[in-house]
Amino acid sequence: MEKTQIKADEFVSKFMAGSLKHLKYIQTAIKIFPLRDIAPYLKTPIPPIFFGYNLLIHLTEGYFNQQIESTAFMVEAPAVLISNYGNISAIHSVDKSAQGYCVLINEQAMTSLFREQEILNIFTISPLLNLAQQDSSELNSLLDLLYKEIYSSNPYKELYESIFKSVLLMIIKLSNANKTLGRRQEVAIAFKQLVHLHFDKFKSVDFYADRLAVSINYLNRCVSSVFKKSSKELILEVAIIHSQLLLSETNKSVASIAYELDFADPSYFARLFKKIIGISPTEYRKSVFHSI
């Protein structure tokens, strides 16, 4: 299944309304936008999209409700929400007066700036971090500097990359994620990454256990301890989450989508979809087109 990435400029044209001349958009690997320039113009609810960036939102005032994969997060200031490249995300509601910053970082910049261990810690384990007011103020001061440098008349790449690295390292420290991942966490994260690559053709747990060179029982223990669900549940959940993209972006029938995702029985697919999402695939498709 080919996933359609939504880039920053495409997001603006598709999911924001009104006069957007105030939005500054520049071709840099790290992009930063004040939430005051985004929140009032969002056409919510925004259906699940595959966003082609790593995302970091620092909320200093207000709230928003965002879904990452199958988990909905009610984010209330002061807080940080982070989502890594490859996740599917939906925005249910946003406080139009929300304040703070939204930062987008492409995957190449992330891998060049940080060790893999740091990226795994912050972008895979801790989507939501509630902050103390003092910590939020200090983090916002760094983001002010990042914004000022990126939008200066002569932005210095090494400087704004260094400021951003300080931002993320501060978040890692505040989230207590600055520790070496245990073996179970490494296996669970590697499993989830493999599932996103192969879910449409391989839904048996033994395929992933073989790829990771671990037993099925050990894999289940790792996944359960980190993600609080079984390996099979996570595989099916990822498939259903991705089916939302097909329902919202194509005119394919529910049965066709079920077969494309390698479900032998469309009725089973529909029942599973309703169990995970809360409504049937047909009802979901109607709700998406009604909201756009």
N, C-alpha and C positions, 0 to 999 in steps of 0.2 A: 504493500500500500504506500503510495507516494504522498507524503505530507506537504501541504502548502504552507510555507512560512509566511507570516505577516511581518513585514518590516515596518520600521517606525513611521515613515512617510505614508505607507499604505494604511496603517492604523488610523492616522489622522484623517485621511480622506474617507475612510469607511465608517468610522465609529465616533466621529466628532462633528458637531453642528455649529452653525453660526459663523461670525466673522473670526477667522483664525489668523489674521495678519500679524498678530502679536507673537505668534509662535516662531521662534528662531530655530532653524534646522540647518546643521552644518555636517559636513562629511568627516566625522571623526569616529574612531573606534569606541570612544566613550562619549555618551551623550547625556546631558542633564537638563531637566525641565522643572521649573517651579510648579508645584501642584496647583497654585492659583491660576496658572495659565492653561491647565488641563481640566480640572474637576468640573468647572461650570459648563463645559461644552461636551461632556461625554454623553452619548446616547445609550443610556443603560436601560435594561440589562444588556450586556455584551455577551454573545454566545461564546462557547469555547473556541479558542483559537490556538494555533501552534505559532508561538511568538519566536521570531528568529534572533533573539537576544537573551542574555542573562538580564534579569530585572532586579532592581533594588529600589524600594520605596521607603523613605523616611517621613513619617507622619508626625507633624508637630502640633497640629490642631485638627479636630474633626474625626471622621471615621470613614471606613469603606468596607464593603463585604466582597471578598474575592475568593474564587474557587481555584485551587491548584490541584490538578488531577481530580481526585474524587473528594477532597477535603475542602470545606468552606471555612474561611477564616474571617471572623469579625474583627477588624483591625481598628483599635481605638487609640488615639494619641495619648502619650508619646510612645511610638513603636516603630519597628522596622519589619518590613516583609520582604523576603527574598525568594526568587524562583529561578532555577537554572535553565539554561538553554535545553530544549527538548521537552520541557513540560508543556502540558496543555492547560490553559488558564481561561477563566471566565470572570467577568465582573458583574456582580448582581446589583449592587447599589453603591452610590458614592455621595458623600456630603459635599454639596456644591461649594461650600466655603472651606473645604479642606486646605491645609497649609503644609508645606514641607517641600521635599524634592523627589523626583522620579529620575533614576539613573539607569541607562541602558548600556550594556557592555557586550561587544561581540565576543564570540567564543575564542577567537585567535588572540585577542588582547588578554583575556583571562588566563589562558595557558602560558602566555609569555611573561605575565607579571607575577604569577603565583605558582608555588609548588603544588603538585597534584593533591597532596595531603590537605593543604589549606582549602582548596576548592571543594574537595569532598566534604570536609567538615562543615563549612558554612552553607553551601548550596544544596546539600542533600539531607542534612540531619535537622536543621532548625529553620523552617520557613518563617516563623513568627517569633519576634523577640520584643517583649514589652520592656520599656526603658524607664529608669528613674529620670526625673525632670532635669537634674544636673547633667547626667550622661547624654540626654537628648540635646541639651543646649550645646554641649561640647561637640557632639557629632554634627550638629547643624552648622557650627562655625567652620568645620572642615569642609562641609558641602558648599557653604558660601564661598570659600576660597576656590574650590573646584569650579564652581559656576563662573566666578570672576575671571579665572585664568582661561577657561575654554572659550569664553566669549570676549576675551580681550582682543585688541586690534592685531596683536602678534602673539598668539598662543604658543607656549613652549611645551612641546609634547612631553619631554622628560619630566617637566615640573608637574603638569596636570596628572600624568600617570602616577607620579610619586604621591601626590595628594590623594588620589583615588585609592592607592594601595594602603595609605594610612587610614582612610575611611573603613576599608574592609577589615584591616587588621584590628581596628578598634572594635568593630562589631564582633569579630571572632573572640576577642578578649572578653567583651561584655556577655557573650552568649556561653562563655565557659567551654567553647569548642576548640580551644587551643591545646588539645591533647591528642596523642596518637590514637588512631582508631583501633579498636580491638579486632581480632580476627573475625568475629561474628558480624561486626558492622561492615568490614571490608567485603565479606562474602555476600551479605544482603544487598549492599549497594551495587556490586558487580552483577548480581542476579537481576536487579531492577533495570540496569542499563541494557543487559542482554534481552530482557523481555521487551523493552521498547524497540529493539531492532528486529525481533523475530516473532512477536506475538501473533501476527496475522497467519503464520504458517505452522508455528510450533506452540502447542498449548499443553503439552505433557511436561510434568515436572522433571521427569528423568532426562529429557533433552538438555535442560539447563544444568542439572546436576552433573551430567557427563561433561559438558563444556567447562564447568568450574572444577572438575575433578574432585567432587565431594559426594558423599552419599546423600540419597534423598532425605533420609531422616535428619542428617546434620543440616542440610539446606533448609528444611522446614523449621528447625530450631532457630537458625540464624535469622530467617525472614520474620518469624513470629516475634522474636525478641526486639527487632528493630522497628518493624512496620505494624506490629500488632495484628497480623492476619496471616493466613497460610499462604504458601507459595502458589497454590492453585487459585486461591481467591485473588491474589495480586495479578496473576496472568490474565484472568477473565476480566478483572476490573480495568486493566490497561486497554484491553480490546474494546470494551464498552465505551471507555472514555474517547478512544480514537473513532469509534463509530459515530460519535456526536459530530465530528468534523464532516464525515460523509453525509450525514443527514442534513447539515446546515449548508454545505457547500456544493452539493450535487442534487440532481433530480432522480437518482437511482431509487428503485423500490426498496422497501425494508428487506424483502427476501433477497434481493441482489446484493445488498450490503452485507447481510448475514453470510451469504455464500462467499463473498469476496474476503471476508475475515475468517473464512474456513470454519464456520459453524454449519454442521450438516443439517440442522433442523432450525428453520427460521422461527418457529414457534418457541423453541427453547431460547433462542437469541432474544426474542421480544420479552419473554418472562424475565430473563436475566437483566435485560436493560431496565425494565420497570423496577426490579428489586434494587438495583444499584443507583439509578437516577431518580426514581420516585414516580415517573410517569412513563407511558408507553412510547416507543419510537415515533409513532404517528402523532401523538400529542406533543412530543418534544419538537418535532419538525414544525408543527403549526405554531407553537409558542415562539420559536426562533423567527419565523417569517413575520409573525405579528409584531415582534419587538423591533425589527430592522426598519 
